[in-house]
Amino acid sequence: MSTSKITITGLPGNEVAPGNDTQLPSQNYEPSYQYSALPYPDSIRVLVLEPSADEEGYLDGKIVEQRLSDDCTELGYNALSYVWGEEKNTHEIHIEGHQLRIRKNLDSALRHLRRRDHPIRLWVDALCIDQNSLNERNHQVQQMRTIFSSALETIIYLGDLMGGNIEKSAWNFLERHAAWAMNQNRDADPGLPAEREKMTYFRGEISDVEIEILERPWFKRLWVFQEVVVSKILSIQCGDRRISWNDFCKALLLLPRYHDRYGLSYGLSRKVDVVRDMFQARWRYQELHDMDHLLPPWRSLIQTYNLKHNMLNVLDVLQIARKLKASDPRDKIFGLLGICSGINVNDERFAIDYN
């Protein structure tokens, strides 16, 4: 099992990434880290991110190889569901003296997921897949459903907190209606919602969530649909604030005015519809795969629309996700096959091939 050391620094040259006021000398590193070939058909790579009490400090870790068939608690990992972003690769990761470039949103995610007390294991597509190898991309995308369904938890990262009052109010509202919220030690704290309930300023309303949270690019991307549907446990996070996905859905989908045809504007109701479609597809997928124990007990209170026995039929899934965006048009198919009933992703007729 090979390992590699990772250090994330600022922008190249004399520029420095926001929140990172130091940078290792670039002359100490050789360019272009080379990935080793994965040895087994079910091999993946996992990032082991080292702890730090300094959020602005370098991100240190290692990349290890493991097999999806390995049944060992110590080899568990969390998967990251996020949007790459449109900007170029402006941040660097150094791996044993070599460098890889990553985008700003991933740099932000790693900084806000990093623990203060112990390492964490993460599967992150931009780091754990050799993006320059078309054959490896084909192979790893073929395993995407298994990668996310095998994760201990999938963390949805929506991006940085920008510091606005609406954003602050939106998260205060969500945390007030959650069973737990993430504290400064990045633990799930069941006492925080009660603390938020005592607030007199920026308490927030559902409209703040609609304006600030549902506008995030993550809710418009196609690949995240499958990631949500197949994951066992989900949480959703902006910056350093996180709650469970089920609590997020509950706050939105049990809203009385969402089920009143005159209660929301068409534009706002469509935003909530995206969450509803994900929730219902996940509901059906869990029922079909003997994962009923993961379903929230309040689901029966939700007014359903598309929840029918065959809603994961390939044509129904294509229709549900038709407005979600993909950078590569082939992903409009590749990104959905893993959740479609009646589709055997191991059948060579459905092989992922970016050629």
C-alpha positions in Angstrom: 0.0 0.0 0.0 1.7 3.2 -1.1 1.5 6.5 0.8 2.2 10.1 -0.2 2.7 13.3 1.8 0.4 16.2 0.9 0.9 19.9 1.7 -1.6 22.5 0.4 -0.1 26.0 -0.1 -1.2 29.2 -1.7 -1.2 30.5 -5.2 2.0 30.1 -7.3 4.6 32.9 -7.5 4.2 35.8 -5.1 0.4 35.5 -4.7 -1.1 33.9 -1.6 -4.4 32.2 -1.3 -7.0 33.9 0.9 -6.6 32.9 4.6 -3.1 31.4 3.9 -0.4 34.0 4.5 2.6 31.8 4.0 3.9 29.6 1.2 6.6 27.0 1.0 9.3 27.9 -1.5 8.3 26.7 -4.9 11.8 25.8 -5.9 11.8 23.0 -3.3 9.2 21.1 -5.4 9.4 19.3 -8.7 6.3 19.8 -10.9 3.7 17.3 -11.9 3.1 14.5 -9.4 2.8 11.1 -11.1 0.1 8.7 -9.8 0.9 5.0 -9.6 -1.5 2.6 -11.4 -4.2 1.1 -9.1 -3.3 -2.6 -8.6 -6.8 -4.2 -8.4 -10.1 -3.8 -10.2 -11.7 -2.5 -7.0 -8.8 -0.3 -5.8 -9.4 3.3 -4.9 -7.3 6.0 -3.3 -8.1 7.7 0.0 -6.8 11.0 1.3 -5.7 10.9 5.0 -5.9 14.5 6.2 -3.8 15.3 9.2 -5.2 17.4 12.1 -4.4 21.0 12.8 -5.6 23.6 15.3 -4.6 26.3 12.7 -7.3 26.7 10.1 -5.0 28.9 8.0 -2.1 26.5 8.3 -0.9 24.1 5.6 -3.1 21.1 4.9 -1.0 18.0 5.4 -1.8 14.4 4.7 -1.1 11.3 2.6 -2.8 9.4 -0.1 -3.2 5.7 0.5 -4.5 2.9 -1.7 -7.2 0.4 -0.6 -9.7 -2.0 -2.0 -13.5 -1.5 -1.8 -13.7 -5.2 -0.8 -11.6 -4.6 2.3 -13.9 -5.1 5.3 -12.1 -3.2 8.0 -13.3 -0.4 10.2 -9.9 1.3 10.2 -10.2 1.6 6.4 -13.5 3.5 6.5 -13.7 6.9 4.8 -16.1 9.8 4.3 -16.9 10.9 0.7 -17.0 14.5 -0.3 -19.8 15.8 -2.6 -19.0 19.2 -3.9 -18.8 21.4 -7.0 -15.4 21.9 -8.6 -16.2 25.5 -9.6 -15.5 27.4 -12.8 -12.2 29.0 -11.8 -8.9 27.6 -12.8 -6.7 25.5 -10.5 -5.3 28.3 -8.3 -4.2 26.3 -5.3 -1.5 23.7 -5.0 -1.1 20.4 -3.3 2.4 19.1 -2.8 2.8 15.3 -2.7 6.3 14.1 -1.7 8.0 17.0 -3.4 5.7 17.1 -6.4 2.7 19.3 -7.0 -0.9 19.0 -8.0 -3.2 22.0 -8.6 -6.7 22.1 -7.1 -9.5 24.6 -7.2 -10.5 27.1 -4.6 -13.7 25.2 -3.5 -11.8 22.0 -2.7 -9.1 24.0 -0.8 -12.0 25.5 1.3 -13.6 22.2 1.8 -10.5 20.5 3.1 -9.8 23.4 5.5 -13.2 23.2 7.0 -13.3 19.4 7.2 -9.9 19.1 8.8 -10.1 18.0 12.5 -8.1 19.5 15.3 -7.6 16.2 17.2 -7.1 13.3 14.8 -6.7 12.5 11.1 -9.7 11.9 8.9 -10.0 9.8 5.8 -11.7 11.3 2.7 -12.5 10.2 -0.8 -12.2 13.3 -3.0 -12.5 12.8 -6.8 -10.1 15.5 -7.8 -7.3 14.0 -5.6 -8.2 10.3 -5.6 -8.6 9.8 -9.3 -5.8 10.5 -11.8 -7.6 13.1 -13.9 -5.0 12.8 -16.6 -5.6 9.1 -17.2 -8.7 8.5 -19.3 -8.6 4.8 -18.6 -8.6 5.4 -14.9 -11.3 7.9 -15.1 -13.5 5.4 -17.0 -12.8 2.7 -14.4 -13.3 4.9 -11.3 -16.5 6.5 -12.6 -17.8 3.0 -13.2 -17.3 2.4 -9.5 -18.8 5.7 -8.4 -22.0 4.2 -6.9 -20.0 1.7 -4.9 -17.5 4.4 -3.7 -20.3 6.6 -2.3 -22.5 3.7 -1.0 -19.4 2.3 0.8 -18.5 5.6 2.6 -19.3 5.9 6.3 -20.8 9.3 5.5 -21.1 11.6 2.6 -20.5 15.3 3.4 -22.1 17.8 1.0 -19.9 20.9 0.9 -21.7 23.9 -0.6 -18.8 26.3 -0.3 -17.5 29.1 1.9 -19.5 31.2 4.2 -19.4 34.7 2.8 -20.4 36.5 6.0 -23.7 38.1 4.9 -26.6 38.6 7.2 -29.0 36.5 5.1 -26.6 33.7 5.1 -26.1 33.9 8.8 -29.9 33.9 9.4 -30.3 31.0 7.0 -27.9 28.8 9.0 -29.3 29.9 12.3 -32.8 28.9 11.1 -31.5 25.5 9.9 -29.6 24.8 13.1 -32.6 25.8 15.3 -34.6 23.1 13.4 -31.9 20.4 13.5 -31.2 17.5 16.0 -27.6 18.6 16.1 -25.2 21.1 14.6 -21.4 21.1 14.3 -19.5 22.9 17.0 -16.0 24.5 17.0 -14.4 21.1 17.5 -16.2 19.8 14.4 -18.3 17.4 16.4 -22.0 16.9 16.1 -23.4 18.8 19.1 -27.0 18.1 20.1 -26.9 21.2 22.4 -26.4 23.8 19.8 -29.9 23.9 18.3 -31.3 24.9 21.8 -28.6 27.7 21.9 -29.7 28.9 18.5 -33.3 29.0 19.7 -32.4 31.6 22.4 -31.1 34.0 19.8 -33.0 37.3 19.3 -31.1 38.5 16.3 -30.6 36.8 12.9 -32.9 33.9 14.0 -33.8 33.4 10.4 -36.7 32.1 8.4 -37.2 29.6 5.6 -37.0 32.4 3.0 -33.4 33.0 4.0 -32.6 29.4 3.2 -34.4 29.7 -0.2 -32.5 32.9 -1.0 -29.0 32.0 0.2 -28.6 28.2 0.5 -30.7 26.8 -2.4 -29.0 29.2 -4.8 -25.7 27.4 -4.3 -24.3 25.8 -7.5 -24.4 22.3 -5.9 -28.2 22.1 -6.2 -27.9 22.5 -10.0 -25.3 19.8 -10.8 -26.2 16.3 -12.1 -23.5 14.2 -10.4 -24.6 15.1 -6.9 -28.0 13.5 -7.5 -26.5 10.0 -7.6 -24.2 10.8 -4.7 -27.1 11.8 -2.5 -29.3 8.8 -3.5 -26.8 6.0 -2.8 -25.1 7.4 0.3 -25.9 5.7 3.7 -25.5 8.8 5.9 -25.5 12.4 4.6 -24.7 15.8 6.1 -24.7 19.3 4.5 -22.2 22.0 5.2 -21.2 25.6 4.4 -17.9 26.8 5.7 -17.8 25.5 9.3 -21.6 25.0 9.8 -23.1 21.6 9.2 -26.3 19.7 10.0 -27.7 16.4 8.8 -29.3 16.1 5.4 -32.5 14.6 6.8 -32.9 17.7 9.1 -32.3 19.9 6.1 -34.9 18.1 4.1 -37.4 18.2 7.0 -37.1 21.9 7.4 -37.9 22.4 3.7 -40.3 19.7 2.8 -42.6 19.9 5.8 -43.0 23.6 5.3 -46.8 24.1 5.0 -46.6 26.8 2.4 -44.5 24.5 0.1 -47.6 22.3 -0.3 -49.9 25.3 -0.8 -50.0 25.9 -4.6 -50.2 29.6 -3.8 -47.7 29.5 -1.0 -44.5 29.9 -2.9 -43.5 31.6 -6.2 -42.9 29.3 -9.1 -39.1 30.1 -8.9 -38.8 29.3 -5.2 -40.9 26.2 -5.4 -38.7 24.8 -8.2 -35.7 25.3 -5.9 -37.3 23.2 -3.2 -38.5 20.7 -5.9 -34.8 19.8 -6.5 -34.4 18.8 -2.8 -37.7 16.9 -2.9 -36.7 14.9 -6.0 -33.4 13.9 -4.3 -35.2 13.0 -1.1 -37.8 10.9 -2.9 -35.3 9.1 -5.2 -33.2 8.3 -2.1 -36.3 7.1 -0.3 -37.1 4.7 -3.1 -33.5 3.6 -3.6 -33.2 2.7 0.2 -36.4 0.7 0.1 -35.3 -1.2 -3.0 -31.9 -2.0 -1.4 -33.0 -3.1 2.1 -31.9 0.2 3.7 -35.2 1.1 5.2 -33.6 1.6 8.7 -31.9 4.7 7.3 -35.2 6.4 6.4 -36.4 9.2 8.7 -39.6 8.4 10.6 -41.3 11.7 9.5 -41.1 10.9 5.8 -44.8 9.8 5.7 -45.8 13.4 6.5 -44.4 14.6 3.2 -46.8 15.1 0.3 -45.3 13.0 -2.5 -45.4 13.6 -6.2 -43.1 11.1 -8.1 -42.8 8.4 -5.4 -43.9 5.4 -7.3 -42.5 1.9 -7.3 -40.7 2.3 -10.6 -39.6 6.0 -10.2 -35.9 4.8 -10.6 -36.7 3.4 -14.0 -34.0 4.9 -16.4 -36.5 7.1 -18.3 -38.1 8.4 -15.1 -34.6 9.2 -13.6 -33.6 11.0 -16.9 -36.8 13.1 -16.7 -36.3 14.0 -13.0 -32.7 15.1 -13.5 -33.2 16.7 -16.9 -32.6 20.3 -15.7 -29.5 19.4 -13.8 -26.2 20.5 -15.4 -23.1 18.5 -16.4 -19.9 19.9 -17.8 -19.6 16.9 -20.1 -22.9 16.0 -21.9 -22.0 12.3 -21.6 -22.4 12.6 -17.8 -26.1 13.2 -18.4 -26.1 9.4 -18.8 -23.0 8.3 -16.9 -24.0 10.2 -13.8 -27.3 8.5 -13.4 -26.8 4.8 -14.5 -25.8 3.8 -10.9 -29.2 4.6 -9.4 -31.4 3.3 -12.3 -33.4 0.1 -11.5 -32.9 -2.6 -14.1 -29.5 -1.4 -15.1 -26.5 -3.7 -14.3 -23.5 -1.3 -14.3 -21.2 -4.2 -14.6 -22.7 -5.1 -17.9 -20.2 -4.1 -20.6 -23.0 -2.6 -22.6 -23.2 0.1 -19.9 -19.4 0.6 -19.5 -18.3 4.1 -18.9 -16.1 5.2 -21.8 -15.1 8.8 -22.3 -13.5 7.9 -25.6 
